[in-house]
Amino acid sequence: MAGILFMGLLGGYIFVSILLVYGSVKVAQKAGRNPWIPGISVALFMYLLVFWDFIPVLVKHHNLCKEQGGYWIYKTPEEWFKENPDTIGKKWMNSKEFVPPEDVGGWSRTWLSDYIYSETRLDCNYAHAIRKYEYRMVDARTGEILARMVDFERGAGNPFLHADSITDYKLWLGMGDNQCDLVKKREFNLRITEIINKLCLIGGEK
């Protein structure tokens, strides 16, 4: 119902905009002036009044993905265990076990064992209508990052659940491919699940 109401309001705004453009053209024609100037001026004003941030958000999101976004696996479980043989035979948590996360400096940390933990962080206000999501797997003893992901999601929040500003009602900001690379992100998440399960499998051997 709320979605239908929103589409109705948007449709009404577009309809009113068309009427105003048409009216400005007719007034200019009756006055013997060039109708293109007032027509384009009114159309541009009505567009910028609501959609002013659409193109800037698209450009900003593209640049953030290109400059900062990415998916990296720096070390495999086999390589890590070769460097840390003393951790084999200890308790490890696989991807199906629920381990309550803890908040550490803005990161949501989940321990896979006493030696490796994973962390996630979501910045909902990283840029205008853009959220930044980070994931990393860390060697607790050295602080070395074993795997990492940085993704940016374009679009406002859900206005039907919670709205902080008028931007949350601009659903078109999240239209299309609103993440950096959804295919690679899915592949990375699958790979991380495999790594966690392999850490559990190898780490539990004796």
N, CA and C atoms as a LAMMPS dump frame, in Angstrom:
ITEM: TIMESTEP
0
ITEM: NUMBER OF ATOMS
618
ITEM: BOX BOUNDS ff ff ff
-5.0000000000000000e+02 5.0000000000000000e+02
-5.0000000000000000e+02 5.0000000000000000e+02
-5.0000000000000000e+02 5.0000000000000000e+02
ITEM: ATOMS id mol type element x y z
1 1 1 N 0.832 -1.206 0
2 1 2 C 0 0 0
3 1 3 C 0.869 1.26 0
4 2 1 N 1.908 1.257 0.858
5 2 2 C 2.799 2.415 0.923
6 2 3 C 3.523 2.607 -0.402
7 3 1 N 3.915 1.483 -1.038
8 3 2 C 4.599 1.571 -2.324
9 3 3 C 3.703 2.164 -3.395
10 4 1 N 2.427 1.773 -3.389
11 4 2 C 1.466 2.309 -4.359
12 4 3 C 1.274 3.807 -4.137
13 5 1 N 1.204 4.204 -2.862
14 5 2 C 1.059 5.627 -2.536
15 5 3 C 2.266 6.416 -3.032
16 6 1 N 3.462 5.853 -2.814
17 6 2 C 4.684 6.526 -3.249
18 6 3 C 4.7 6.685 -4.769
19 7 1 N 4.374 5.633 -5.495
20 7 2 C 4.359 5.698 -6.955
21 7 3 C 3.311 6.682 -7.444
22 8 1 N 2.194 6.761 -6.726
23 8 2 C 1.155 7.719 -7.098
24 8 3 C 1.635 9.152 -6.935
25 9 1 N 2.345 9.414 -5.827
26 9 2 C 2.868 10.768 -5.595
27 9 3 C 3.921 11.134 -6.636
28 10 1 N 4.786 10.168 -6.959
29 10 2 C 5.817 10.42 -7.961
30 10 3 C 5.19 10.664 -9.327
31 11 1 N 4.196 9.843 -9.669
32 11 2 C 3.496 10.036 -10.933
33 11 3 C 2.797 11.384 -10.989
34 12 1 N 2.207 11.787 -9.864
35 12 2 C 1.543 13.084 -9.799
36 12 3 C 2.522 14.232 -9.989
37 13 1 N 3.708 14.087 -9.399
38 13 2 C 4.738 15.13 -9.542
39 13 3 C 5.177 15.252 -11.001
40 14 1 N 5.381 14.119 -11.649
41 14 2 C 5.784 14.139 -13.056
42 14 3 C 4.683 14.759 -13.923
43 15 1 N 3.431 14.422 -13.602
44 15 2 C 2.292 14.969 -14.358
45 15 3 C 2.217 16.483 -14.197
46 16 1 N 2.373 16.963 -12.965
47 16 2 C 2.344 18.413 -12.712
48 16 3 C 3.497 19.101 -13.43
49 17 1 N 4.666 18.44 -13.443
50 17 2 C 5.835 19.002 -14.121
51 17 3 C 5.57 19.17 -15.611
52 18 1 N 4.938 18.153 -16.214
53 18 2 C 4.61 18.224 -17.645
54 18 3 C 3.631 19.363 -17.919
55 19 1 N 2.635 19.53 -17.03
56 19 2 C 1.665 20.616 -17.192
57 19 3 C 2.337 21.974 -17.105
58 20 1 N 3.286 22.112 -16.165
59 20 2 C 3.981 23.394 -16.005
60 20 3 C 4.85 23.703 -17.219
61 21 1 N 5.526 22.682 -17.738
62 21 2 C 6.344 22.89 -18.939
63 21 3 C 5.459 23.283 -20.116
64 22 1 N 4.372 22.561 -20.276
65 22 2 C 3.426 22.853 -21.371
66 22 3 C 2.858 24.262 -21.238
67 23 1 N 2.504 24.631 -19.991
68 23 2 C 1.946 25.963 -19.765
69 23 3 C 2.948 27.063 -20.059
70 24 1 N 4.2 26.873 -19.65
71 24 2 C 5.234 27.895 -19.899
72 24 3 C 5.487 28.068 -21.399
73 25 1 N 5.428 26.954 -22.136
74 25 2 C 5.614 27.021 -23.589
75 25 3 C 4.478 27.807 -24.24
76 26 1 N 3.249 27.513 -23.813
77 26 2 C 2.093 28.214 -24.392
78 26 3 C 2.115 29.699 -24.085
79 27 1 N 2.504 30.053 -22.845
80 27 2 C 2.568 31.481 -22.48
81 27 3 C 3.616 32.19 -23.318
82 28 1 N 4.767 31.54 -23.53
83 28 2 C 5.832 32.144 -24.33
84 28 3 C 5.389 32.317 -25.781
85 29 1 N 4.667 31.328 -26.305
86 29 2 C 4.199 31.413 -27.681
87 29 3 C 3.195 32.56 -27.86
88 30 1 N 2.317 32.737 -26.894
89 30 2 C 1.333 33.82 -26.981
90 30 3 C 1.999 35.18 -26.884
91 31 1 N 3.123 35.223 -26.142
92 31 2 C 3.834 36.502 -25.991
93 31 3 C 4.787 36.746 -27.149
94 32 1 N 4.875 35.767 -28.088
95 32 2 C 5.742 35.923 -29.237
96 32 3 C 7.207 35.701 -28.925
97 33 1 N 7.503 34.974 -27.838
98 33 2 C 8.89 34.702 -27.47
99 33 3 C 9.259 33.253 -27.812
100 34 1 N 10.542 32.976 -27.785
101 34 2 C 11.035 31.626 -28.056
102 34 3 C 10.537 30.684 -26.95
103 35 1 N 9.718 29.68 -27.275
104 35 2 C 9.149 28.805 -26.243
105 35 3 C 10.162 27.82 -25.648
106 36 1 N 11.31 27.614 -26.337
107 36 2 C 12.288 26.649 -25.841
108 36 3 C 12.914 27.084 -24.515
109 37 1 N 13.194 28.369 -24.397
110 37 2 C 13.887 28.852 -23.189
111 37 3 C 13.047 28.64 -21.929
112 38 1 N 11.8 29.116 -21.85
113 38 2 C 11.002 28.86 -20.634
114 38 3 C 10.666 27.384 -20.442
115 39 1 N 10.46 26.657 -21.576
116 39 2 C 10.132 25.23 -21.455
117 39 3 C 11.268 24.439 -20.831
118 40 1 N 12.479 24.654 -21.35
119 40 2 C 13.641 23.943 -20.813
120 40 3 C 13.943 24.399 -19.393
121 41 1 N 13.788 25.684 -19.121
122 41 2 C 14.065 26.227 -17.787
123 41 3 C 13.142 25.609 -16.734
124 42 1 N 11.855 25.527 -17.042
125 42 2 C 10.894 24.94 -16.099
126 42 3 C 11.154 23.448 -15.919
127 43 1 N 11.435 22.753 -17.036
128 43 2 C 11.713 21.309 -16.961
129 43 3 C 12.951 21.046 -16.12
130 44 1 N 13.998 21.853 -16.326
131 44 2 C 15.232 21.688 -15.554
132 44 3 C 15 21.99 -14.081
133 45 1 N 14.211 23.013 -13.787
134 45 2 C 13.917 23.362 -12.393
135 45 3 C 13.158 22.232 -11.696
136 46 1 N 12.145 21.696 -12.359
137 46 2 C 11.342 20.627 -11.761
138 46 3 C 12.17 19.349 -11.575
139 47 1 N 13.094 19.097 -12.517
140 47 2 C 13.973 17.921 -12.384
141 47 3 C 14.92 18.082 -11.199
142 48 1 N 15.593 19.238 -11.134
143 48 2 C 16.576 19.46 -10.074
144 48 3 C 15.927 19.571 -8.699
145 49 1 N 14.674 19.987 -8.665
146 49 2 C 13.977 20.151 -7.39
147 49 3 C 13.927 18.84 -6.612
148 50 1 N 13.809 17.722 -7.322
149 50 2 C 13.692 16.413 -6.681
150 50 3 C 14.855 15.481 -7.022
151 51 1 N 15.283 15.51 -8.277
152 51 2 C 16.267 14.532 -8.753
153 51 3 C 17.69 15.093 -8.85
154 52 1 N 17.973 16.185 -8.156
155 52 2 C 19.265 16.866 -8.278
156 52 3 C 20.449 15.963 -7.931
157 53 1 N 20.246 14.997 -7.028
158 53 2 C 21.37 14.185 -6.558
159 53 3 C 21.5 12.846 -7.283
160 54 1 N 20.646 12.556 -8.248
161 54 2 C 20.666 11.252 -8.905
162 54 3 C 21.986 11.006 -9.648
163 55 1 N 22.349 11.894 -10.559
164 55 2 C 23.587 11.72 -11.325
165 55 3 C 24.828 11.833 -10.437
166 56 1 N 24.904 12.824 -9.513
167 56 2 C 26.066 12.875 -8.612
168 56 3 C 26.27 11.604 -7.798
169 57 1 N 25.179 10.99 -7.338
170 57 2 C 25.298 9.747 -6.557
171 57 3 C 25.802 8.612 -7.443
172 58 1 N 25.313 8.529 -8.683
173 58 2 C 25.792 7.508 -9.613
174 58 3 C 27.293 7.641 -9.851
175 59 1 N 27.743 8.868 -10.084
176 59 2 C 29.164 9.117 -10.354
177 59 3 C 30.005 8.815 -9.116
178 60 1 N 29.552 9.276 -7.944
179 60 2 C 30.293 9.05 -6.707
180 60 3 C 30.406 7.564 -6.41
181 61 1 N 29.32 6.832 -6.582
182 61 2 C 29.326 5.387 -6.328
183 61 3 C 30.292 4.679 -7.268
184 62 1 N 30.263 5.04 -8.54
185 62 2 C 31.17 4.43 -9.525
186 62 3 C 32.626 4.676 -9.147
187 63 1 N 32.951 5.9 -8.751
188 63 2 C 34.329 6.239 -8.395
189 63 3 C 34.787 5.526 -7.13
190 64 1 N 33.904 5.421 -6.138
191 64 2 C 34.261 4.729 -4.898
192 64 3 C 34.541 3.256 -5.164
193 65 1 N 33.701 2.633 -5.979
194 65 2 C 33.904 1.22 -6.315
195 65 3 C 35.221 1.029 -7.053
196 66 1 N 35.518 1.938 -7.971
197 66 2 C 36.735 1.832 -8.781
198 66 3 C 37.985 2.078 -7.953
199 67 1 N 37.932 3.044 -7.033
200 67 2 C 39.122 3.46 -6.293
201 67 3 C 39.34 2.685 -4.992
202 68 1 N 38.251 2.291 -4.319
203 68 2 C 38.398 1.672 -3.004
204 68 3 C 37.802 0.267 -2.904
205 69 1 N 36.815 -0.039 -3.732
206 69 2 C 36.134 -1.325 -3.628
207 69 3 C 37.004 -2.481 -4.108
208 70 1 N 36.723 -3.664 -3.578
209 70 2 C 37.472 -4.831 -4.029
210 70 3 C 37.321 -6.017 -3.097
211 71 1 N 37.871 -7.163 -3.537
212 71 2 C 37.767 -8.425 -2.816
213 71 3 C 39.133 -9.104 -2.875
214 72 1 N 39.715 -9.362 -1.721
215 72 2 C 41.076 -9.892 -1.669
216 72 3 C 41.182 -11.062 -0.694
217 73 1 N 41.877 -12.104 -1.102
218 73 2 C 42.229 -13.218 -0.214
219 73 3 C 43.752 -13.306 -0.233
220 74 1 N 44.358 -12.976 0.886
221 74 2 C 45.81 -12.858 0.951
222 74 3 C 46.503 -14.167 1.335
223 75 1 N 45.782 -15.022 2.051
224 75 2 C 46.428 -16.256 2.509
225 75 3 C 45.396 -17.369 2.633
226 76 1 N 45.718 -18.554 2.108
227 76 2 C 44.811 -19.702 2.188
228 76 3 C 44.951 -20.387 3.547
229 77 1 N 43.971 -21.213 3.941
230 77 2 C 44.086 -21.959 5.202
231 77 3 C 45.339 -22.83 5.25
232 78 1 N 45.669 -23.466 4.126
233 78 2 C 46.859 -24.327 4.091
234 78 3 C 48.132 -23.527 4.385
235 79 1 N 48.214 -22.348 3.781
236 79 2 C 49.383 -21.495 4.013
237 79 3 C 49.446 -21.038 5.462
238 80 1 N 48.296 -20.683 6.022
239 80 2 C 48.28 -20.194 7.399
240 80 3 C 48.65 -21.293 8.383
241 81 1 N 48.1 -22.497 8.2
242 81 2 C 48.41 -23.594 9.111
243 81 3 C 49.867 -24.04 8.985
244 82 1 N 50.436 -23.873 7.803
245 82 2 C 51.854 -24.21 7.623
246 82 3 C 52.721 -23.298 8.485
247 83 1 N 52.265 -22.043 8.645
248 83 2 C 52.99 -21.089 9.477
249 83 3 C 52.611 -21.203 10.952
250 84 1 N 51.463 -21.817 11.228
251 84 2 C 50.97 -21.909 12.613
252 84 3 C 50.549 -23.344 12.943
253 85 1 N 51.458 -24.291 12.899
254 85 2 C 51.105 -25.7 13.144
255 85 3 C 50.622 -25.971 14.568
256 86 1 N 50.972 -25.111 15.504
257 86 2 C 50.572 -25.322 16.899
258 86 3 C 49.081 -25.11 17.124
259 87 1 N 48.376 -24.544 16.136
260 87 2 C 46.939 -24.288 16.298
261 87 3 C 46.083 -25.478 15.88
262 88 1 N 46.707 -26.486 15.272
263 88 2 C 45.963 -27.67 14.837
264 88 3 C 45.569 -28.505 16.054
265 89 1 N 44.308 -28.937 16.048
266 89 2 C 43.806 -29.722 17.174
267 89 3 C 43.092 -28.882 18.21
268 90 1 N 42.997 -27.568 17.956
269 90 2 C 42.298 -26.672 18.876
270 90 3 C 40.831 -26.541 18.437
271 91 1 N 40.072 -25.77 19.198
272 91 2 C 38.646 -25.605 18.885
273 91 3 C 38.467 -24.523 17.818
274 92 1 N 37.731 -24.886 16.748
275 92 2 C 37.419 -23.959 15.666
276 92 3 C 35.92 -23.951 15.417
277 93 1 N 35.397 -22.781 15.016
278 93 2 C 33.962 -22.632 14.747
279 93 3 C 33.729 -22.616 13.243
280 94 1 N 32.908 -23.539 12.724
281 94 2 C 32.64 -23.522 11.288
282 94 3 C 31.535 -22.518 10.954
283 95 1 N 31.239 -22.385 9.669
284 95 2 C 30.309 -21.355 9.207
285 95 3 C 28.865 -21.599 9.644
286 96 1 N 28.55 -22.812 10.095
287 96 2 C 27.177 -23.125 10.494
288 96 3 C 26.945 -22.925 11.983
289 97 1 N 27.997 -22.735 12.731
290 97 2 C 27.859 -22.528 14.165
291 97 3 C 27.612 -21.051 14.447
292 98 1 N 26.701 -20.787 15.391
293 98 2 C 26.411 -19.4 15.748
294 98 3 C 27.32 -18.967 16.889
295 99 1 N 28.092 -17.922 16.617
296 99 2 C 28.964 -17.35 17.628
297 99 3 C 28.556 -15.888 17.797
298 100 1 N 28.062 -15.506 18.974
299 100 2 C 27.623 -14.116 19.165
300 100 3 C 28.755 -13.129 18.886
301 101 1 N 28.534 -12.163 18.021
302 101 2 C 29.588 -11.175 17.737
303 101 3 C 29.736 -10.175 18.88
304 102 1 N 30.875 -9.543 18.933
305 102 2 C 31.114 -8.499 19.919
306 102 3 C 31.532 -7.226 19.22
307 103 1 N 31.166 -6.099 19.803
308 103 2 C 31.494 -4.807 19.201
309 103 3 C 32.876 -4.353 19.669
310 104 1 N 33.78 -4.157 18.716
311 104 2 C 35.145 -3.735 19.034
312 104 3 C 35.514 -2.557 18.143
313 105 1 N 35.47 -1.38 18.714
314 105 2 C 35.853 -0.183 17.964
315 105 3 C 35.031 0.062 16.723
316 106 1 N 33.744 -0.238 16.761
317 106 2 C 32.877 -0.037 15.604
318 106 3 C 32.802 -1.229 14.674
319 107 1 N 33.643 -2.25 14.941
320 107 2 C 33.608 -3.487 14.155
321 107 3 C 32.808 -4.536 14.905
322 108 1 N 32.046 -5.34 14.168
323 108 2 C 31.334 -6.479 14.748
324 108 3 C 32.23 -7.706 14.582
325 109 1 N 32.829 -8.163 15.698
326 109 2 C 33.856 -9.202 15.638
327 109 3 C 33.301 -10.566 16.042
328 110 1 N 33.629 -11.581 15.246
329 110 2 C 33.255 -12.969 15.53
330 110 3 C 34.519 -13.815 15.553
331 111 1 N 34.722 -14.526 16.646
332 111 2 C 35.92 -15.349 16.793
333 111 3 C 35.7 -16.724 16.165
334 112 1 N 36.604 -17.109 15.263
335 112 2 C 36.566 -18.437 14.664
336 112 3 C 37.349 -19.425 15.517
337 113 1 N 38.277 -18.909 16.274
338 113 2 C 39.074 -19.679 17.233
339 113 3 C 39.788 -18.65 18.093
340 114 1 N 40.74 -19.095 18.902
341 114 2 C 41.529 -18.152 19.679
342 114 3 C 42.579 -17.459 18.818
343 115 1 N 42.668 -17.827 17.539
344 115 2 C 43.763 -17.366 16.699
345 115 3 C 43.321 -16.523 15.503
346 116 1 N 42.084 -16.708 15.056
347 116 2 C 41.572 -15.961 13.904
348 116 3 C 40.157 -15.462 14.205
349 117 1 N 39.894 -14.235 13.815
350 117 2 C 38.54 -13.69 13.948
351 117 3 C 38.161 -12.97 12.651
352 118 1 N 36.861 -12.827 12.439
353 118 2 C 36.362 -12.051 11.305
354 118 3 C 35.632 -10.834 11.842
355 119 1 N 35.657 -9.762 11.06
356 119 2 C 35.018 -8.519 11.477
357 119 3 C 34.248 -7.903 10.309
358 120 1 N 33.141 -7.272 10.624
359 120 2 C 32.374 -6.532 9.624
360 120 3 C 32.05 -5.148 10.166
361 121 1 N 31.933 -4.217 9.26
362 121 2 C 31.554 -2.861 9.657
363 121 3 C 30.701 -2.245 8.558
364 122 1 N 29.609 -1.586 8.946
365 122 2 C 28.717 -0.933 7.999
366 122 3 C 28.597 0.538 8.357
367 123 1 N 28.976 1.391 7.423
368 123 2 C 28.841 2.834 7.593
369 123 3 C 27.707 3.299 6.689
370 124 1 N 26.543 3.519 7.292
371 124 2 C 25.351 3.865 6.504
372 124 3 C 25.408 5.277 5.94
373 125 1 N 26.277 6.109 6.47
374 125 2 C 26.36 7.498 6.022
375 125 3 C 27.757 7.827 5.511
376 126 1 N 28.347 6.892 4.774
377 126 2 C 29.702 7.121 4.274
378 126 3 C 29.734 8.293 3.295
379 127 1 N 28.744 8.353 2.433
380 127 2 C 28.575 9.478 1.505
381 127 3 C 27.082 9.644 1.29
382 128 1 N 26.695 10.683 0.609
383 128 2 C 25.272 10.945 0.394
384 128 3 C 24.607 9.767 -0.319
385 129 1 N 23.684 9.096 0.389
386 129 2 C 22.926 7.959 -0.15
387 129 3 C 23.831 6.789 -0.539
388 130 1 N 24.995 6.675 0.088
389 130 2 C 25.92 5.575 -0.19
390 130 3 C 26.398 4.977 1.136
391 131 1 N 26.305 3.655 1.221
392 131 2 C 26.757 2.934 2.411
393 131 3 C 28.05 2.18 2.096
394 132 1 N 28.931 2.091 3.076
395 132 2 C 30.192 1.361 2.907
396 132 3 C 30.167 0.126 3.795
397 133 1 N 30.414 -1.05 3.181
398 133 2 C 30.452 -2.31 3.927
399 133 3 C 31.86 -2.887 3.836
400 134 1 N 32.41 -3.253 4.998
401 134 2 C 33.758 -3.826 5.049
402 134 3 C 33.739 -5.168 5.777
403 135 1 N 34.534 -6.07 5.284
404 135 2 C 34.723 -7.375 5.931
405 135 3 C 36.216 -7.677 5.93
406 136 1 N 36.675 -8.282 7.022
407 136 2 C 38.067 -8.728 7.042
408 136 3 C 38.224 -9.913 7.98
409 137 1 N 39.15 -10.79 7.624
410 137 2 C 39.529 -11.929 8.451
411 137 3 C 40.948 -11.66 8.939
412 138 1 N 41.156 -11.761 10.25
413 138 2 C 42.401 -11.284 10.838
414 138 3 C 43.065 -12.363 11.692
415 139 1 N 44.392 -12.449 11.575
416 139 2 C 45.207 -13.292 12.455
417 139 3 C 45.338 -12.545 13.785
418 140 1 N 44.767 -13.095 14.845
419 140 2 C 44.716 -12.402 16.128
420 140 3 C 46.092 -12.199 16.747
421 141 1 N 47.025 -13.082 16.453
422 141 2 C 48.345 -12.991 17.082
423 141 3 C 49.251 -11.964 16.407
424 142 1 N 49.098 -11.801 15.105
425 142 2 C 49.974 -10.878 14.376
426 142 3 C 49.263 -9.625 13.871
427 143 1 N 47.919 -9.668 13.807
428 143 2 C 47.173 -8.557 13.253
429 143 3 C 47.141 -8.558 11.739
430 144 1 N 47.7 -9.602 11.127
431 144 2 C 47.729 -9.703 9.666
432 144 3 C 46.325 -9.958 9.117
433 145 1 N 45.97 -9.222 8.068
434 145 2 C 44.674 -9.418 7.42
435 145 3 C 44.801 -10.55 6.407
436 146 1 N 43.971 -11.592 6.57
437 146 2 C 44.038 -12.771 5.71
438 146 3 C 43.098 -12.666 4.515
439 147 1 N 41.991 -11.956 4.693
440 147 2 C 41.028 -11.743 3.601
441 147 3 C 40.298 -10.435 3.877
442 148 1 N 39.85 -9.802 2.792
443 148 2 C 39.251 -8.472 2.976
444 148 3 C 38.286 -8.176 1.84
445 149 1 N 37.218 -7.456 2.179
446 149 2 C 36.261 -7.004 1.176
447 149 3 C 35.819 -5.586 1.516
448 150 1 N 35.73 -4.74 0.494
449 150 2 C 35.189 -3.393 0.639
450 150 3 C 34.143 -3.205 -0.449
451 151 1 N 32.924 -2.92 -0.05
452 151 2 C 31.83 -2.778 -1.012
453 151 3 C 31.042 -1.511 -0.696
454 152 1 N 30.512 -0.885 -1.706
455 152 2 C 29.698 0.317 -1.55
456 152 3 C 28.321 0.065 -2.147
457 153 1 N 27.313 0.371 -1.379
458 153 2 C 25.93 0.168 -1.831
459 153 3 C 25.245 1.511 -1.993
460 154 1 N 24.709 1.718 -3.17
461 154 2 C 24.049 2.979 -3.492
462 154 3 C 22.558 2.882 -3.22
463 155 1 N 21.994 3.949 -2.696
464 155 2 C 20.564 3.978 -2.439
465 155 3 C 20.256 4.436 -1.034
466 156 1 N 19.078 4.989 -0.861
467 156 2 C 18.665 5.468 0.45
468 156 3 C 18.192 4.297 1.304
469 157 1 N 17.824 4.607 2.531
470 157 2 C 17.307 3.56 3.409
471 157 3 C 15.883 3.194 3.036
472 158 1 N 15.258 2.359 3.851
473 158 2 C 13.881 1.945 3.597
474 158 3 C 12.923 2.914 4.29
475 159 1 N 12.244 3.782 3.529
476 159 2 C 11.37 4.781 4.151
477 159 3 C 10.14 4.177 4.813
478 160 1 N 9.802 2.928 4.457
479 160 2 C 8.62 2.297 5.027
480 160 3 C 8.914 1.681 6.398
481 161 1 N 10.212 1.567 6.738
482 161 2 C 10.604 1.076 8.053
483 161 3 C 11.125 2.201 8.934
484 162 1 N 11.991 3.035 8.342
485 162 2 C 12.575 4.13 9.105
486 162 3 C 13.135 5.156 8.132
487 163 1 N 12.818 6.402 8.345
488 163 2 C 13.294 7.465 7.458
489 163 3 C 13.909 8.583 8.294
490 164 1 N 15.172 8.913 7.987
491 164 2 C 15.859 9.991 8.687
492 164 3 C 15.745 11.325 7.957
493 165 1 N 15.58 11.259 6.638
494 165 2 C 15.511 12.481 5.841
495 165 3 C 14.719 12.223 4.567
496 166 1 N 14.526 13.276 3.794
497 166 2 C 13.782 13.156 2.537
498 166 3 C 14.514 12.248 1.555
499 167 1 N 15.839 12.134 1.71
500 167 2 C 16.626 11.277 0.813
501 167 3 C 16.179 9.825 0.899
502 168 1 N 15.708 9.39 2.066
503 168 2 C 15.276 8.001 2.234
504 168 3 C 14.063 7.659 1.372
505 169 1 N 13.364 8.669 0.894
506 169 2 C 12.194 8.436 0.053
507 169 3 C 12.556 8.406 -1.438
508 170 1 N 13.816 8.672 -1.764
509 170 2 C 14.245 8.677 -3.156
510 170 3 C 14.677 7.27 -3.56
511 171 1 N 13.709 6.421 -3.807
512 171 2 C 13.978 5.019 -4.099
513 171 3 C 14.77 4.83 -5.38
514 172 1 N 14.684 5.796 -6.294
515 172 2 C 15.404 5.663 -7.565
516 172 3 C 16.925 5.725 -7.386
517 173 1 N 17.405 6.203 -6.242
518 173 2 C 18.848 6.265 -6.014
519 173 3 C 19.461 4.87 -5.897
520 174 1 N 18.622 3.873 -5.607
521 174 2 C 19.118 2.508 -5.489
522 174 3 C 18.749 1.627 -6.67
523 175 1 N 18.257 2.226 -7.738
524 175 2 C 17.835 1.448 -8.911
525 175 3 C 19.041 0.88 -9.653
526 176 1 N 18.859 -0.272 -10.286
527 176 2 C 19.916 -0.879 -11.095
528 176 3 C 20.95 -1.597 -10.234
529 177 1 N 22.172 -1.692 -10.746
530 177 2 C 23.265 -2.349 -10.031
531 177 3 C 23.792 -1.398 -8.966
532 178 1 N 23.222 -1.501 -7.767
533 178 2 C 23.57 -0.527 -6.725
534 178 3 C 24.713 -0.996 -5.828
535 179 1 N 25.374 -2.118 -6.186
536 179 2 C 26.566 -2.555 -5.476
537 179 3 C 27.739 -2.567 -6.452
538 180 1 N 28.95 -2.635 -5.916
539 180 2 C 30.134 -2.535 -6.792
540 180 3 C 30.164 -3.657 -7.821
541 181 1 N 30.117 -4.899 -7.362
542 181 2 C 30.122 -6.045 -8.273
543 181 3 C 29.445 -7.197 -7.551
544 182 1 N 28.143 -7.344 -7.786
545 182 2 C 27.359 -8.324 -7.046
546 182 3 C 27.838 -9.748 -7.297
547 183 1 N 28.246 -10.055 -8.528
548 183 2 C 28.72 -11.404 -8.861
549 183 3 C 29.985 -11.731 -8.084
550 184 1 N 30.962 -10.822 -8.119
551 184 2 C 32.209 -11.05 -7.395
552 184 3 C 31.983 -11.087 -5.889
553 185 1 N 31.029 -10.29 -5.412
554 185 2 C 30.726 -10.284 -3.984
555 185 3 C 30.174 -11.636 -3.552
556 186 1 N 29.289 -12.209 -4.357
557 186 2 C 28.745 -13.533 -4.041
558 186 3 C 29.849 -14.588 -4.078
559 187 1 N 30.719 -14.492 -5.079
560 187 2 C 31.829 -15.439 -5.177
561 187 3 C 32.749 -15.319 -3.964
562 188 1 N 33.006 -14.105 -3.532
563 188 2 C 33.864 -13.886 -2.363
564 188 3 C 33.225 -14.475 -1.108
565 189 1 N 31.923 -14.234 -0.926
566 189 2 C 31.229 -14.766 0.255
567 189 3 C 31.255 -16.294 0.275
568 190 1 N 31.087 -16.915 -0.889
569 190 2 C 31.171 -18.372 -0.973
570 190 3 C 32.577 -18.851 -0.633
571 191 1 N 33.569 -18.123 -1.142
572 191 2 C 34.96 -18.484 -0.871
573 191 3 C 35.282 -18.347 0.611
574 192 1 N 34.767 -17.302 1.253
575 192 2 C 34.996 -17.106 2.688
576 192 3 C 34.364 -18.236 3.49
577 193 1 N 33.166 -18.659 3.092
578 193 2 C 32.514 -19.783 3.767
579 193 3 C 33.365 -21.044 3.637
580 194 1 N 33.902 -21.271 2.446
581 194 2 C 34.779 -22.426 2.236
582 194 3 C 36.033 -22.328 3.107
583 195 1 N 36.601 -21.143 3.204
584 195 2 C 37.812 -20.942 4.008
585 195 3 C 37.535 -21.204 5.48
586 196 1 N 36.415 -20.692 5.977
587 196 2 C 36.068 -20.899 7.387
588 196 3 C 35.887 -22.384 7.681
589 197 1 N 35.179 -23.085 6.801
590 197 2 C 34.967 -24.522 7.003
591 197 3 C 36.28 -25.302 6.903
592 198 1 N 37.165 -24.866 6.017
593 198 2 C 38.456 -25.549 5.885
594 198 3 C 39.334 -25.28 7.103
595 199 1 N 39.27 -24.066 7.628
596 199 2 C 40.001 -23.761 8.864
597 199 3 C 39.537 -24.671 9.993
598 200 1 N 38.209 -24.855 10.06
599 200 2 C 37.628 -25.719 11.086
600 200 3 C 38.063 -27.177 10.877
601 201 1 N 38.052 -27.609 9.617
602 201 2 C 38.395 -29 9.304
603 201 3 C 39.859 -29.299 9.602
604 202 1 N 40.745 -28.462 9.064
605 202 2 C 42.175 -28.691 9.271
606 202 3 C 42.566 -28.417 10.729
607 203 1 N 42 -27.339 11.277
608 203 2 C 42.343 -26.974 12.653
609 203 3 C 41.907 -28.003 13.665
610 204 1 N 40.844 -28.748 13.342
611 204 2 C 40.352 -29.753 14.282
612 204 3 C 41.062 -31.066 14.2
613 205 1 N 41.925 -31.233 13.194
614 205 2 C 42.668 -32.487 13.052
615 205 3 C 43.753 -32.59 14.127
616 206 1 N 44.124 -33.796 14.399
617 206 2 C 45.135 -34.008 15.442
618 206 3 C 46.15 -35.024 14.966
